[in-house]
Amino acid sequence: MFEKLSPRSRGLRIASAAALGAVLAVLGGIASAAQDKYTVRVPNGLAFSDFRGYENWQLVSVSQTDDRLKVMLANPTMIAAYQAGIPGNGKKFPDGSKIAKIQWKPKKSAEAQFPVNVPDNLADLFFMEKDSKRFPNTGGWAYAQFDYDAPSDMFTPDKAGTVNCGNVCHTAVVAKDYIFHPYQKR
């Protein structure tokens, strides 16, 4: 039933098994080297995982600066508040409101028959979360920016990223509960 293997045959099987093991180890190392973006967090602040699913949130607004195309998305809690008239009605967004700003570097469209900028490479993600108990010193809002590096396909907290990183700019719109963009008419 079992044949006795020659020393040469046994050696080939051992070498083949070792080679297969090495290939699997390399592939496993590559797979484990890929970043899980949901493990990244701003030191002493927001975690990327707090915004899981942001890719599917509803559009609030768009904007463009000289170097960025921006899309603002909000979670269902914040969308419901916008639809109830907040902040235009003088009320504040409820705790649990979250907004994500996705920012791309722009490029001129090569296909369009007219001049138009379209997204090129993802530049960064900017998140805000309302939790008045956790963040009482910043109007109840926390801020985080995660910079994206295309060659490594990794996100890192912005070097200035702390719990208060966005509050300084957003105090200009304190009367709108620290939110620049209204919910745009559709």
Salt bridges, closest charged atoms under 4 A:
GLU55 OE2 - LYS37 NZ 2.90
ASP67 OD2 - ARG68 NH1 3.85
ASP120 OD1 - LYS107 NZ 3.95
ASP124 OD2 - ARG68 NE 3.94
GLU129 OE2 - ARG134 NH1 3.93
ASP177 OD2 - LYS130 NZ 2.80
